[in-house]
Amino acid sequence: EVQLVESGGDLVQPGRSLRLSCATSGFTFTRYAMHWVRQAPGKGLEWVSSVDWNSGYMGYADSVKGRFSISRDNAKNSLYLQMNSLRPEDTALYYCAGGRNQQLYFFNIWGRGTLVNVSS
Amino acid sequence: DIAMTQSPDSLAVSLGERATINCKSSQSVLFRSNDKNYLAWYQQKSGQPPKLLIYWASTRESGVPGRFSGSGSGTDFSLTISSLQAEDVAIYYCQQYYSSPWTFGQGTKVEI
């Protein structure tokens, strides 16, 4: 069974940092590009960041560029998102998602998300 | 950035009837060299993560029921549910992947 399990979400003050993790199982991790997509409470979907299978490519939305850093550990079948200088507008449910056949374009598999709340 | 606009914002359809959701991009997402439209559709049920339904504008993801179909090209696309079932109640999103940043439509809520 394909599983993506996010963790690390928390209530954090503006300006602080947080590291999200996504543990995966049930599929060949290196055959997937991996992504973070977020959803603010009651709002739509926003792509945040992507990394290709061997970390040769990393992309970011302008809203997080310079503050967030995506990484993956293929030996641990895990994806990460280091979030620095957090802002209230970063408050959202953060989904880990995978693109089959290493494609970076769309999201075939999803986790259930981890909630980040940035508030003083 | 490419803006994606869906219509309507919500629609109510009777069981067994057809539901059509429209998605318009602010610029063409058709890549001429391979004649592919870089557009996907997702379904998000209440309290659940999104689920990929359609990619390349009209290719159904494995396991997605045949009543879901995608069409369109260039800037105008549609997702059609040919015979609405109770389990299809959800919010539906289109997404372009023609150029980064990948962007989503605002969502269309489908109700019975």
Interface residues (C-beta under 8 A of the other chain):
Chain A: V37 G44 L45 E46 W47 G59 A61 D62 Y95 L104 Y105 F106 F107 N108 W110 G111 R112 G113
Chain B: Y38 A40 Y42 Q44 Q48 P49 P50 K51 L52 Y55 E61 Y93 Q95 Y97 S100 P101 W102 T103 F104 G105 Q106 G107
